[in-house]
Amino acid sequence: MDKGIVSYEELQEQIEKMKEENLKLAISLKEQEVKNKVNVYAEQGKIFPSQEETMKELLKTLSNEQEAIFKEFMEQFPNVIETYEKEYSGASSFEEMLTPEEMAQKYLGDQ
């Protein structure tokens, strides 16, 4: 065979390799995009550092429509870091912090 001519099978192999490479690139780009979004939420104080990995996993599973709704939700979400720091800055020990039940009572009251 002439060196300038490529067989159909060789073309198919090249196409499959390109598809695999494109898929790997798309996955890598999606992971970087998710990482960037989580970093923004963390920088804005909307999530605790311990929530970052879970947030990444969540964002990977959302459709575009779901992600738009989630983004809108997070835009309205308060800065939990500041809220936490304000709530517990005066506590001199762990024992002085409110339990989840006490927090619910304090902030939700009798509903």
NUTORKOL-347636 format. One record per atom (N, C-alpha, C): residue number from 1; residue in three letters; atom name; x, y negated, z negated. Coordinates in nm, 2 decimals, always signed. Example, Ala and Ser with C-alpha at 12.3 -4.5 7.8 and 13.67 -1.06 7.14 Angstrom:
// residues 2
<pt i="1" aa="ALA" at="N" x="+1.32" y="+0.57" z="-0.78"/>
<pt i="1" aa="ALA" at="CA" x="+1.23" y="+0.45" z="-0.78"/>
<pt i="1" aa="ALA" at="C" x="+1.32" y="+0.33" z="-0.78"/>
<pt i="2" aa="SER" at="N" x="+1.28" y="+0.22" z="-0.71"/>
<pt i="2" aa="SER" at="CA" x="+1.37" y="+0.11" z="-0.71"/>
<pt i="2" aa="SER" at="C" x="+1.29" y="+0.00" z="-0.79"/>
END
This chain:
// residues 111
<pt i="1" aa="MET" at="N" x="+0.08" y="+0.12" z="+0.00"/>
<pt i="1" aa="MET" at="CA" x="+0.00" y="+0.00" z="+0.00"/>
<pt i="1" aa="MET" at="C" x="+0.09" y="-0.12" z="+0.00"/>
<pt i="2" aa="ASP" at="N" x="+0.04" y="-0.23" z="+0.07"/>
<pt i="2" aa="ASP" at="CA" x="+0.12" y="-0.36" z="+0.07"/>
<pt i="2" aa="ASP" at="C" x="+0.11" y="-0.42" z="-0.07"/>
<pt i="3" aa="LYS" at="N" x="+0.22" y="-0.48" z="-0.11"/>
<pt i="3" aa="LYS" at="CA" x="+0.23" y="-0.54" z="-0.24"/>
<pt i="3" aa="LYS" at="C" x="+0.14" y="-0.66" z="-0.26"/>
<pt i="4" aa="GLY" at="N" x="+0.09" y="-0.72" z="-0.15"/>
<pt i="4" aa="GLY" at="CA" x="+0.00" y="-0.83" z="-0.16"/>
<pt i="4" aa="GLY" at="C" x="-0.14" y="-0.79" z="-0.18"/>
<pt i="5" aa="ILE" at="N" x="-0.17" y="-0.67" z="-0.16"/>
<pt i="5" aa="ILE" at="CA" x="-0.31" y="-0.62" z="-0.16"/>
<pt i="5" aa="ILE" at="C" x="-0.33" y="-0.55" z="-0.30"/>
<pt i="6" aa="VAL" at="N" x="-0.44" y="-0.59" z="-0.37"/>
<pt i="6" aa="VAL" at="CA" x="-0.47" y="-0.53" z="-0.49"/>
<pt i="6" aa="VAL" at="C" x="-0.59" y="-0.44" z="-0.48"/>
<pt i="7" aa="SER" at="N" x="-0.59" y="-0.32" z="-0.54"/>
<pt i="7" aa="SER" at="CA" x="-0.70" y="-0.23" z="-0.52"/>
<pt i="7" aa="SER" at="C" x="-0.82" y="-0.27" z="-0.61"/>
<pt i="8" aa="TYR" at="N" x="-0.93" y="-0.22" z="-0.57"/>
<pt i="8" aa="TYR" at="CA" x="-1.06" y="-0.25" z="-0.65"/>
<pt i="8" aa="TYR" at="C" x="-1.04" y="-0.21" z="-0.79"/>
<pt i="9" aa="GLU" at="N" x="-0.98" y="-0.10" z="-0.82"/>
<pt i="9" aa="GLU" at="CA" x="-0.96" y="-0.05" z="-0.96"/>
<pt i="9" aa="GLU" at="C" x="-0.88" y="-0.15" z="-1.04"/>
<pt i="10" aa="GLU" at="N" x="-0.77" y="-0.20" z="-0.97"/>
<pt i="10" aa="GLU" at="CA" x="-0.68" y="-0.29" z="-1.04"/>
<pt i="10" aa="GLU" at="C" x="-0.75" y="-0.42" z="-1.07"/>
<pt i="11" aa="LEU" at="N" x="-0.84" y="-0.47" z="-0.98"/>
<pt i="11" aa="LEU" at="CA" x="-0.92" y="-0.59" z="-1.00"/>
<pt i="11" aa="LEU" at="C" x="-1.01" y="-0.57" z="-1.12"/>
<pt i="12" aa="GLN" at="N" x="-1.08" y="-0.45" z="-1.12"/>
<pt i="12" aa="GLN" at="CA" x="-1.17" y="-0.42" z="-1.23"/>
<pt i="12" aa="GLN" at="C" x="-1.10" y="-0.42" z="-1.37"/>
<pt i="13" aa="GLU" at="N" x="-0.98" y="-0.36" z="-1.37"/>
<pt i="13" aa="GLU" at="CA" x="-0.90" y="-0.36" z="-1.49"/>
<pt i="13" aa="GLU" at="C" x="-0.86" y="-0.51" z="-1.53"/>
<pt i="14" aa="GLN" at="N" x="-0.82" y="-0.59" z="-1.44"/>
<pt i="14" aa="GLN" at="CA" x="-0.79" y="-0.73" z="-1.47"/>
<pt i="14" aa="GLN" at="C" x="-0.91" y="-0.80" z="-1.52"/>
<pt i="15" aa="ILE" at="N" x="-1.03" y="-0.78" z="-1.46"/>
<pt i="15" aa="ILE" at="CA" x="-1.15" y="-0.84" z="-1.51"/>
<pt i="15" aa="ILE" at="C" x="-1.18" y="-0.80" z="-1.65"/>
<pt i="16" aa="GLU" at="N" x="-1.17" y="-0.67" z="-1.68"/>
<pt i="16" aa="GLU" at="CA" x="-1.20" y="-0.62" z="-1.81"/>
<pt i="16" aa="GLU" at="C" x="-1.10" y="-0.68" z="-1.91"/>
<pt i="17" aa="LYS" at="N" x="-0.98" y="-0.69" z="-1.88"/>
<pt i="17" aa="LYS" at="CA" x="-0.88" y="-0.75" z="-1.97"/>
<pt i="17" aa="LYS" at="C" x="-0.91" y="-0.90" z="-2.00"/>
<pt i="18" aa="MET" at="N" x="-0.95" y="-0.97" z="-1.89"/>
<pt i="18" aa="MET" at="CA" x="-0.99" y="-1.11" z="-1.90"/>
<pt i="18" aa="MET" at="C" x="-1.12" y="-1.12" z="-1.99"/>
<pt i="19" aa="LYS" at="N" x="-1.21" y="-1.03" z="-1.98"/>
<pt i="19" aa="LYS" at="CA" x="-1.33" y="-1.03" z="-2.06"/>
<pt i="19" aa="LYS" at="C" x="-1.30" y="-1.01" z="-2.21"/>
<pt i="20" aa="GLU" at="N" x="-1.21" y="-0.92" z="-2.23"/>
<pt i="20" aa="GLU" at="CA" x="-1.16" y="-0.89" z="-2.37"/>
<pt i="20" aa="GLU" at="C" x="-1.09" y="-1.01" z="-2.43"/>
<pt i="21" aa="GLU" at="N" x="-1.00" y="-1.07" z="-2.35"/>
<pt i="21" aa="GLU" at="CA" x="-0.93" y="-1.19" z="-2.40"/>
<pt i="21" aa="GLU" at="C" x="-1.03" y="-1.31" z="-2.42"/>
<pt i="22" aa="ASN" at="N" x="-1.13" y="-1.32" z="-2.34"/>
<pt i="22" aa="ASN" at="CA" x="-1.22" y="-1.43" z="-2.36"/>
<pt i="22" aa="ASN" at="C" x="-1.31" y="-1.41" z="-2.48"/>
<pt i="23" aa="LEU" at="N" x="-1.34" y="-1.28" z="-2.51"/>
<pt i="23" aa="LEU" at="CA" x="-1.42" y="-1.25" z="-2.63"/>
<pt i="23" aa="LEU" at="C" x="-1.34" y="-1.28" z="-2.75"/>
<pt i="24" aa="LYS" at="N" x="-1.21" y="-1.24" z="-2.75"/>
<pt i="24" aa="LYS" at="CA" x="-1.12" y="-1.26" z="-2.87"/>
<pt i="24" aa="LYS" at="C" x="-1.11" y="-1.41" z="-2.89"/>
<pt i="25" aa="LEU" at="N" x="-1.10" y="-1.49" z="-2.78"/>
<pt i="25" aa="LEU" at="CA" x="-1.08" y="-1.63" z="-2.79"/>
<pt i="25" aa="LEU" at="C" x="-1.21" y="-1.70" z="-2.85"/>
<pt i="26" aa="ALA" at="N" x="-1.33" y="-1.65" z="-2.80"/>
<pt i="26" aa="ALA" at="CA" x="-1.46" y="-1.70" z="-2.84"/>
<pt i="26" aa="ALA" at="C" x="-1.47" y="-1.67" z="-2.99"/>
<pt i="27" aa="ILE" at="N" x="-1.44" y="-1.55" z="-3.04"/>
<pt i="27" aa="ILE" at="CA" x="-1.45" y="-1.52" z="-3.18"/>
<pt i="27" aa="ILE" at="C" x="-1.35" y="-1.61" z="-3.26"/>
<pt i="28" aa="SER" at="N" x="-1.23" y="-1.63" z="-3.21"/>
<pt i="28" aa="SER" at="CA" x="-1.14" y="-1.71" z="-3.28"/>
<pt i="28" aa="SER" at="C" x="-1.19" y="-1.85" z="-3.29"/>
<pt i="29" aa="LEU" at="N" x="-1.24" y="-1.91" z="-3.18"/>
<pt i="29" aa="LEU" at="CA" x="-1.30" y="-2.04" z="-3.19"/>
<pt i="29" aa="LEU" at="C" x="-1.41" y="-2.05" z="-3.28"/>
<pt i="30" aa="LYS" at="N" x="-1.50" y="-1.95" z="-3.28"/>
<pt i="30" aa="LYS" at="CA" x="-1.62" y="-1.96" z="-3.37"/>
<pt i="30" aa="LYS" at="C" x="-1.57" y="-1.95" z="-3.52"/>
<pt i="31" aa="GLU" at="N" x="-1.47" y="-1.87" z="-3.55"/>
<pt i="31" aa="GLU" at="CA" x="-1.42" y="-1.86" z="-3.68"/>
<pt i="31" aa="GLU" at="C" x="-1.35" y="-2.00" z="-3.73"/>
<pt i="32" aa="GLN" at="N" x="-1.28" y="-2.06" z="-3.63"/>
<pt i="32" aa="GLN" at="CA" x="-1.22" y="-2.19" z="-3.67"/>
<pt i="32" aa="GLN" at="C" x="-1.33" y="-2.30" z="-3.69"/>
<pt i="33" aa="GLU" at="N" x="-1.43" y="-2.29" z="-3.60"/>
<pt i="33" aa="GLU" at="CA" x="-1.55" y="-2.38" z="-3.62"/>
<pt i="33" aa="GLU" at="C" x="-1.61" y="-2.37" z="-3.75"/>
<pt i="34" aa="VAL" at="N" x="-1.64" y="-2.24" z="-3.79"/>
<pt i="34" aa="VAL" at="CA" x="-1.70" y="-2.21" z="-3.92"/>
<pt i="34" aa="VAL" at="C" x="-1.61" y="-2.26" z="-4.03"/>
<pt i="35" aa="LYS" at="N" x="-1.48" y="-2.23" z="-4.02"/>
<pt i="35" aa="LYS" at="CA" x="-1.39" y="-2.28" z="-4.13"/>
<pt i="35" aa="LYS" at="C" x="-1.39" y="-2.43" z="-4.14"/>
<pt i="36" aa="ASN" at="N" x="-1.39" y="-2.50" z="-4.03"/>
<pt i="36" aa="ASN" at="CA" x="-1.40" y="-2.65" z="-4.03"/>
<pt i="36" aa="ASN" at="C" x="-1.52" y="-2.70" z="-4.10"/>
<pt i="37" aa="LYS" at="N" x="-1.64" y="-2.64" z="-4.07"/>
<pt i="37" aa="LYS" at="CA" x="-1.76" y="-2.68" z="-4.13"/>
<pt i="37" aa="LYS" at="C" x="-1.76" y="-2.66" z="-4.28"/>
<pt i="38" aa="VAL" at="N" x="-1.71" y="-2.54" z="-4.32"/>
<pt i="38" aa="VAL" at="CA" x="-1.70" y="-2.51" z="-4.47"/>
<pt i="38" aa="VAL" at="C" x="-1.61" y="-2.61" z="-4.53"/>
<pt i="39" aa="ASN" at="N" x="-1.50" y="-2.64" z="-4.47"/>
<pt i="39" aa="ASN" at="CA" x="-1.40" y="-2.74" z="-4.53"/>
<pt i="39" aa="ASN" at="C" x="-1.47" y="-2.87" z="-4.55"/>
<pt i="40" aa="VAL" at="N" x="-1.55" y="-2.91" z="-4.45"/>
<pt i="40" aa="VAL" at="CA" x="-1.62" y="-3.04" z="-4.46"/>
<pt i="40" aa="VAL" at="C" x="-1.72" y="-3.04" z="-4.58"/>
<pt i="41" aa="TYR" at="N" x="-1.79" y="-2.93" z="-4.60"/>
<pt i="41" aa="TYR" at="CA" x="-1.89" y="-2.91" z="-4.71"/>
<pt i="41" aa="TYR" at="C" x="-1.81" y="-2.92" z="-4.84"/>
<pt i="42" aa="ALA" at="N" x="-1.69" y="-2.85" z="-4.84"/>
<pt i="42" aa="ALA" at="CA" x="-1.61" y="-2.85" z="-4.96"/>
<pt i="42" aa="ALA" at="C" x="-1.56" y="-2.99" z="-5.00"/>
<pt i="43" aa="GLU" at="N" x="-1.51" y="-3.06" z="-4.89"/>
<pt i="43" aa="GLU" at="CA" x="-1.46" y="-3.19" z="-4.91"/>
<pt i="43" aa="GLU" at="C" x="-1.57" y="-3.29" z="-4.96"/>
<pt i="44" aa="GLN" at="N" x="-1.69" y="-3.27" z="-4.92"/>
<pt i="44" aa="GLN" at="CA" x="-1.80" y="-3.35" z="-4.96"/>
<pt i="44" aa="GLN" at="C" x="-1.85" y="-3.31" z="-5.10"/>
<pt i="45" aa="GLY" at="N" x="-1.80" y="-3.21" z="-5.15"/>
<pt i="45" aa="GLY" at="CA" x="-1.84" y="-3.16" z="-5.28"/>
<pt i="45" aa="GLY" at="C" x="-1.97" y="-3.09" z="-5.28"/>
<pt i="46" aa="LYS" at="N" x="-2.02" y="-3.04" z="-5.17"/>
<pt i="46" aa="LYS" at="CA" x="-2.15" y="-2.98" z="-5.16"/>
<pt i="46" aa="LYS" at="C" x="-2.15" y="-2.83" z="-5.19"/>
<pt i="47" aa="ILE" at="N" x="-2.03" y="-2.78" z="-5.20"/>
<pt i="47" aa="ILE" at="CA" x="-2.01" y="-2.64" z="-5.24"/>
<pt i="47" aa="ILE" at="C" x="-1.89" y="-2.63" z="-5.34"/>
<pt i="48" aa="PHE" at="N" x="-1.90" y="-2.53" z="-5.42"/>
<pt i="48" aa="PHE" at="CA" x="-1.78" y="-2.50" z="-5.51"/>
<pt i="48" aa="PHE" at="C" x="-1.68" y="-2.42" z="-5.44"/>
<pt i="49" aa="PRO" at="N" x="-1.56" y="-2.43" z="-5.47"/>
<pt i="49" aa="PRO" at="CA" x="-1.45" y="-2.35" z="-5.41"/>
<pt i="49" aa="PRO" at="C" x="-1.48" y="-2.20" z="-5.40"/>
<pt i="50" aa="SER" at="N" x="-1.55" y="-2.15" z="-5.51"/>
<pt i="50" aa="SER" at="CA" x="-1.58" y="-2.01" z="-5.51"/>
<pt i="50" aa="SER" at="C" x="-1.69" y="-1.97" z="-5.41"/>
<pt i="51" aa="GLN" at="N" x="-1.75" y="-2.07" z="-5.35"/>
<pt i="51" aa="GLN" at="CA" x="-1.86" y="-2.04" z="-5.26"/>
<pt i="51" aa="GLN" at="C" x="-1.81" y="-2.04" z="-5.11"/>
<pt i="52" aa="GLU" at="N" x="-1.69" y="-2.08" z="-5.09"/>
<pt i="52" aa="GLU" at="CA" x="-1.64" y="-2.10" z="-4.95"/>
<pt i="52" aa="GLU" at="C" x="-1.64" y="-1.98" z="-4.87"/>
<pt i="53" aa="GLU" at="N" x="-1.59" y="-1.86" z="-4.92"/>
<pt i="53" aa="GLU" at="CA" x="-1.59" y="-1.74" z="-4.84"/>
<pt i="53" aa="GLU" at="C" x="-1.73" y="-1.69" z="-4.80"/>
<pt i="54" aa="THR" at="N" x="-1.82" y="-1.70" z="-4.90"/>
<pt i="54" aa="THR" at="CA" x="-1.96" y="-1.66" z="-4.88"/>
<pt i="54" aa="THR" at="C" x="-2.03" y="-1.75" z="-4.77"/>
<pt i="55" aa="MET" at="N" x="-2.00" y="-1.88" z="-4.78"/>
<pt i="55" aa="MET" at="CA" x="-2.05" y="-1.98" z="-4.69"/>
<pt i="55" aa="MET" at="C" x="-2.00" y="-1.95" z="-4.55"/>
<pt i="56" aa="LYS" at="N" x="-1.87" y="-1.91" z="-4.53"/>
<pt i="56" aa="LYS" at="CA" x="-1.82" y="-1.88" z="-4.40"/>
<pt i="56" aa="LYS" at="C" x="-1.90" y="-1.76" z="-4.34"/>
<pt i="57" aa="GLU" at="N" x="-1.92" y="-1.65" z="-4.43"/>
<pt i="57" aa="GLU" at="CA" x="-1.99" y="-1.54" z="-4.38"/>
<pt i="57" aa="GLU" at="C" x="-2.13" y="-1.57" z="-4.34"/>
<pt i="58" aa="LEU" at="N" x="-2.20" y="-1.66" z="-4.42"/>
<pt i="58" aa="LEU" at="CA" x="-2.33" y="-1.70" z="-4.39"/>
<pt i="58" aa="LEU" at="C" x="-2.34" y="-1.77" z="-4.25"/>
<pt i="59" aa="LEU" at="N" x="-2.25" y="-1.87" z="-4.23"/>
<pt i="59" aa="LEU" at="CA" x="-2.25" y="-1.95" z="-4.11"/>
<pt i="59" aa="LEU" at="C" x="-2.22" y="-1.86" z="-3.98"/>
<pt i="60" aa="LYS" at="N" x="-2.15" y="-1.76" z="-4.00"/>
<pt i="60" aa="LYS" at="CA" x="-2.12" y="-1.67" z="-3.88"/>
<pt i="60" aa="LYS" at="C" x="-2.24" y="-1.60" z="-3.84"/>
<pt i="61" aa="THR" at="N" x="-2.34" y="-1.58" z="-3.92"/>
<pt i="61" aa="THR" at="CA" x="-2.46" y="-1.51" z="-3.89"/>
<pt i="61" aa="THR" at="C" x="-2.58" y="-1.59" z="-3.83"/>
<pt i="62" aa="LEU" at="N" x="-2.56" y="-1.72" z="-3.84"/>
<pt i="62" aa="LEU" at="CA" x="-2.68" y="-1.81" z="-3.80"/>
<pt i="62" aa="LEU" at="C" x="-2.68" y="-1.83" z="-3.65"/>
<pt i="63" aa="SER" at="N" x="-2.80" y="-1.83" z="-3.60"/>
<pt i="63" aa="SER" at="CA" x="-2.82" y="-1.87" z="-3.46"/>
<pt i="63" aa="SER" at="C" x="-2.81" y="-2.02" z="-3.45"/>
<pt i="64" aa="ASN" at="N" x="-2.80" y="-2.08" z="-3.33"/>
<pt i="64" aa="ASN" at="CA" x="-2.79" y="-2.22" z="-3.31"/>
<pt i="64" aa="ASN" at="C" x="-2.90" y="-2.30" z="-3.38"/>
<pt i="65" aa="GLU" at="N" x="-3.02" y="-2.25" z="-3.37"/>
<pt i="65" aa="GLU" at="CA" x="-3.14" y="-2.31" z="-3.43"/>
<pt i="65" aa="GLU" at="C" x="-3.13" y="-2.31" z="-3.58"/>
<pt i="66" aa="GLN" at="N" x="-3.10" y="-2.19" z="-3.63"/>
<pt i="66" aa="GLN" at="CA" x="-3.08" y="-2.18" z="-3.78"/>
<pt i="66" aa="GLN" at="C" x="-2.97" y="-2.27" z="-3.83"/>
<pt i="67" aa="GLU" at="N" x="-2.86" y="-2.27" z="-3.76"/>
<pt i="67" aa="GLU" at="CA" x="-2.75" y="-2.36" z="-3.80"/>
<pt i="67" aa="GLU" at="C" x="-2.79" y="-2.51" z="-3.80"/>
<pt i="68" aa="ALA" at="N" x="-2.87" y="-2.55" z="-3.71"/>
<pt i="68" aa="ALA" at="CA" x="-2.92" y="-2.69" z="-3.70"/>
<pt i="68" aa="ALA" at="C" x="-3.00" y="-2.72" z="-3.83"/>
<pt i="69" aa="ILE" at="N" x="-3.09" y="-2.63" z="-3.86"/>
<pt i="69" aa="ILE" at="CA" x="-3.17" y="-2.64" z="-3.98"/>
<pt i="69" aa="ILE" at="C" x="-3.09" y="-2.64" z="-4.11"/>
<pt i="70" aa="PHE" at="N" x="-2.99" y="-2.55" z="-4.11"/>
<pt i="70" aa="PHE" at="CA" x="-2.90" y="-2.55" z="-4.23"/>
<pt i="70" aa="PHE" at="C" x="-2.82" y="-2.67" z="-4.24"/>
<pt i="71" aa="LYS" at="N" x="-2.77" y="-2.72" z="-4.13"/>
<pt i="71" aa="LYS" at="CA" x="-2.69" y="-2.85" z="-4.13"/>
<pt i="71" aa="LYS" at="C" x="-2.78" y="-2.96" z="-4.19"/>
<pt i="72" aa="GLU" at="N" x="-2.90" y="-2.97" z="-4.14"/>
<pt i="72" aa="GLU" at="CA" x="-2.99" y="-3.08" z="-4.19"/>
<pt i="72" aa="GLU" at="C" x="-3.01" y="-3.06" z="-4.34"/>
<pt i="73" aa="PHE" at="N" x="-3.03" y="-2.94" z="-4.39"/>
<pt i="73" aa="PHE" at="CA" x="-3.04" y="-2.91" z="-4.53"/>
<pt i="73" aa="PHE" at="C" x="-2.92" y="-2.96" z="-4.61"/>
<pt i="74" aa="MET" at="N" x="-2.80" y="-2.92" z="-4.56"/>
<pt i="74" aa="MET" at="CA" x="-2.68" y="-2.96" z="-4.63"/>
<pt i="74" aa="MET" at="C" x="-2.65" y="-3.11" z="-4.63"/>
<pt i="75" aa="GLU" at="N" x="-2.70" y="-3.18" z="-4.53"/>
<pt i="75" aa="GLU" at="CA" x="-2.69" y="-3.32" z="-4.53"/>
<pt i="75" aa="GLU" at="C" x="-2.76" y="-3.39" z="-4.64"/>
<pt i="76" aa="GLN" at="N" x="-2.87" y="-3.33" z="-4.68"/>
<pt i="76" aa="GLN" at="CA" x="-2.95" y="-3.38" z="-4.79"/>
<pt i="76" aa="GLN" at="C" x="-2.91" y="-3.32" z="-4.93"/>
<pt i="77" aa="PHE" at="N" x="-2.82" y="-3.22" z="-4.93"/>
<pt i="77" aa="PHE" at="CA" x="-2.78" y="-3.16" z="-5.05"/>
<pt i="77" aa="PHE" at="C" x="-2.69" y="-3.25" z="-5.13"/>
<pt i="78" aa="PRO" at="N" x="-2.70" y="-3.25" z="-5.26"/>
<pt i="78" aa="PRO" at="CA" x="-2.62" y="-3.35" z="-5.34"/>
<pt i="78" aa="PRO" at="C" x="-2.48" y="-3.30" z="-5.35"/>
<pt i="79" aa="ASN" at="N" x="-2.39" y="-3.38" z="-5.40"/>
<pt i="79" aa="ASN" at="CA" x="-2.25" y="-3.35" z="-5.43"/>
<pt i="79" aa="ASN" at="C" x="-2.26" y="-3.27" z="-5.56"/>
<pt i="80" aa="VAL" at="N" x="-2.25" y="-3.14" z="-5.56"/>
<pt i="80" aa="VAL" at="CA" x="-2.26" y="-3.06" z="-5.68"/>
<pt i="80" aa="VAL" at="C" x="-2.13" y="-3.07" z="-5.77"/>
<pt i="81" aa="ILE" at="N" x="-2.02" y="-3.10" z="-5.71"/>
<pt i="81" aa="ILE" at="CA" x="-1.90" y="-3.12" z="-5.79"/>
<pt i="81" aa="ILE" at="C" x="-1.91" y="-3.24" z="-5.88"/>
<pt i="82" aa="GLU" at="N" x="-1.96" y="-3.35" z="-5.83"/>
<pt i="82" aa="GLU" at="CA" x="-1.98" y="-3.47" z="-5.91"/>
<pt i="82" aa="GLU" at="C" x="-2.08" y="-3.45" z="-6.02"/>
<pt i="83" aa="THR" at="N" x="-2.19" y="-3.38" z="-5.97"/>
<pt i="83" aa="THR" at="CA" x="-2.30" y="-3.35" z="-6.07"/>
<pt i="83" aa="THR" at="C" x="-2.25" y="-3.27" z="-6.18"/>
<pt i="84" aa="TYR" at="N" x="-2.18" y="-3.16" z="-6.15"/>
<pt i="84" aa="TYR" at="CA" x="-2.12" y="-3.07" z="-6.25"/>
<pt i="84" aa="TYR" at="C" x="-2.03" y="-3.15" z="-6.34"/>
<pt i="85" aa="GLU" at="N" x="-1.94" y="-3.23" z="-6.28"/>
<pt i="85" aa="GLU" at="CA" x="-1.84" y="-3.30" z="-6.36"/>
<pt i="85" aa="GLU" at="C" x="-1.91" y="-3.40" z="-6.46"/>
<pt i="86" aa="LYS" at="N" x="-2.02" y="-3.47" z="-6.41"/>
<pt i="86" aa="LYS" at="CA" x="-2.09" y="-3.56" z="-6.49"/>
<pt i="86" aa="LYS" at="C" x="-2.16" y="-3.49" z="-6.61"/>
<pt i="87" aa="GLU" at="N" x="-2.22" y="-3.37" z="-6.57"/>
<pt i="87" aa="GLU" at="CA" x="-2.29" y="-3.30" z="-6.67"/>
<pt i="87" aa="GLU" at="C" x="-2.20" y="-3.24" z="-6.79"/>
<pt i="88" aa="TYR" at="N" x="-2.08" y="-3.20" z="-6.75"/>
<pt i="88" aa="TYR" at="CA" x="-2.00" y="-3.13" z="-6.84"/>
<pt i="88" aa="TYR" at="C" x="-1.87" y="-3.21" z="-6.88"/>
<pt i="89" aa="SER" at="N" x="-1.86" y="-3.33" z="-6.84"/>
<pt i="89" aa="SER" at="CA" x="-1.74" y="-3.41" z="-6.88"/>
<pt i="89" aa="SER" at="C" x="-1.73" y="-3.44" z="-7.02"/>
<pt i="90" aa="GLY" at="N" x="-1.84" y="-3.45" z="-7.09"/>
<pt i="90" aa="GLY" at="CA" x="-1.85" y="-3.48" z="-7.23"/>
<pt i="90" aa="GLY" at="C" x="-1.84" y="-3.35" z="-7.32"/>
<pt i="91" aa="ALA" at="N" x="-1.85" y="-3.24" z="-7.26"/>
<pt i="91" aa="ALA" at="CA" x="-1.85" y="-3.11" z="-7.34"/>
<pt i="91" aa="ALA" at="C" x="-1.71" y="-3.08" z="-7.38"/>
<pt i="92" aa="SER" at="N" x="-1.69" y="-3.07" z="-7.51"/>
<pt i="92" aa="SER" at="CA" x="-1.55" y="-3.04" z="-7.56"/>
<pt i="92" aa="SER" at="C" x="-1.52" y="-2.90" z="-7.55"/>
<pt i="93" aa="SER" at="N" x="-1.61" y="-2.81" z="-7.54"/>
<pt i="93" aa="SER" at="CA" x="-1.59" y="-2.67" z="-7.53"/>
<pt i="93" aa="SER" at="C" x="-1.69" y="-2.60" z="-7.44"/>
<pt i="94" aa="PHE" at="N" x="-1.66" y="-2.48" z="-7.41"/>
<pt i="94" aa="PHE" at="CA" x="-1.75" y="-2.40" z="-7.32"/>
<pt i="94" aa="PHE" at="C" x="-1.89" y="-2.38" z="-7.39"/>
<pt i="95" aa="GLU" at="N" x="-1.88" y="-2.37" z="-7.52"/>
<pt i="95" aa="GLU" at="CA" x="-2.00" y="-2.34" z="-7.60"/>
<pt i="95" aa="GLU" at="C" x="-2.10" y="-2.45" z="-7.59"/>
<pt i="96" aa="GLU" at="N" x="-2.05" y="-2.58" z="-7.57"/>
<pt i="96" aa="GLU" at="CA" x="-2.14" y="-2.69" z="-7.56"/>
<pt i="96" aa="GLU" at="C" x="-2.22" y="-2.70" z="-7.43"/>
<pt i="97" aa="MET" at="N" x="-2.18" y="-2.63" z="-7.33"/>
<pt i="97" aa="MET" at="CA" x="-2.24" y="-2.64" z="-7.20"/>
<pt i="97" aa="MET" at="C" x="-2.38" y="-2.57" z="-7.20"/>
<pt i="98" aa="LEU" at="N" x="-2.47" y="-2.62" z="-7.12"/>
<pt i="98" aa="LEU" at="CA" x="-2.60" y="-2.56" z="-7.12"/>
<pt i="98" aa="LEU" at="C" x="-2.60" y="-2.43" z="-7.05"/>
<pt i="99" aa="THR" at="N" x="-2.69" y="-2.34" z="-7.10"/>
<pt i="99" aa="THR" at="CA" x="-2.72" y="-2.21" z="-7.04"/>
<pt i="99" aa="THR" at="C" x="-2.81" y="-2.24" z="-6.91"/>
<pt i="100" aa="PRO" at="N" x="-2.81" y="-2.14" z="-6.82"/>
<pt i="100" aa="PRO" at="CA" x="-2.90" y="-2.16" z="-6.71"/>
<pt i="100" aa="PRO" at="C" x="-3.05" y="-2.19" z="-6.75"/>
<pt i="101" aa="GLU" at="N" x="-3.09" y="-2.13" z="-6.86"/>
<pt i="101" aa="GLU" at="CA" x="-3.23" y="-2.15" z="-6.90"/>
<pt i="101" aa="GLU" at="C" x="-3.25" y="-2.29" z="-6.96"/>
<pt i="102" aa="GLU" at="N" x="-3.14" y="-2.34" z="-7.03"/>
<pt i="102" aa="GLU" at="CA" x="-3.15" y="-2.47" z="-7.09"/>
<pt i="102" aa="GLU" at="C" x="-3.15" y="-2.58" z="-6.97"/>
<pt i="103" aa="MET" at="N" x="-3.06" y="-2.55" z="-6.87"/>
<pt i="103" aa="MET" at="CA" x="-3.06" y="-2.64" z="-6.76"/>
<pt i="103" aa="MET" at="C" x="-3.19" y="-2.65" z="-6.69"/>
<pt i="104" aa="ALA" at="N" x="-3.26" y="-2.53" z="-6.67"/>
<pt i="104" aa="ALA" at="CA" x="-3.39" y="-2.53" z="-6.60"/>
<pt i="104" aa="ALA" at="C" x="-3.49" y="-2.61" z="-6.69"/>
<pt i="105" aa="GLN" at="N" x="-3.49" y="-2.59" z="-6.81"/>
<pt i="105" aa="GLN" at="CA" x="-3.58" y="-2.66" z="-6.90"/>
<pt i="105" aa="GLN" at="C" x="-3.55" y="-2.81" z="-6.90"/>
<pt i="106" aa="LYS" at="N" x="-3.42" y="-2.85" z="-6.90"/>
<pt i="106" aa="LYS" at="CA" x="-3.39" y="-2.99" z="-6.90"/>
<pt i="106" aa="LYS" at="C" x="-3.43" y="-3.06" z="-6.77"/>
<pt i="107" aa="TYR" at="N" x="-3.40" y="-2.99" z="-6.66"/>
<pt i="107" aa="TYR" at="CA" x="-3.42" y="-3.06" z="-6.53"/>
<pt i="107" aa="TYR" at="C" x="-3.56" y="-3.03" z="-6.47"/>
<pt i="108" aa="LEU" at="N" x="-3.62" y="-2.92" z="-6.50"/>
<pt i="108" aa="LEU" at="CA" x="-3.75" y="-2.88" z="-6.44"/>
<pt i="108" aa="LEU" at="C" x="-3.86" y="-2.91" z="-6.54"/>
<pt i="109" aa="GLY" at="N" x="-3.83" y="-2.90" z="-6.67"/>
<pt i="109" aa="GLY" at="CA" x="-3.93" y="-2.92" z="-6.77"/>
<pt i="109" aa="GLY" at="C" x="-4.05" y="-2.82" z="-6.75"/>
<pt i="110" aa="ASP" at="N" x="-4.16" y="-2.86" z="-6.81"/>
<pt i="110" aa="ASP" at="CA" x="-4.28" y="-2.77" z="-6.80"/>
<pt i="110" aa="ASP" at="C" x="-4.35" y="-2.81" z="-6.67"/>
<pt i="111" aa="GLN" at="N" x="-4.35" y="-2.71" z="-6.58"/>
<pt i="111" aa="GLN" at="CA" x="-4.42" y="-2.74" z="-6.45"/>
<pt i="111" aa="GLN" at="C" x="-4.55" y="-2.66" z="-6.43"/>
END
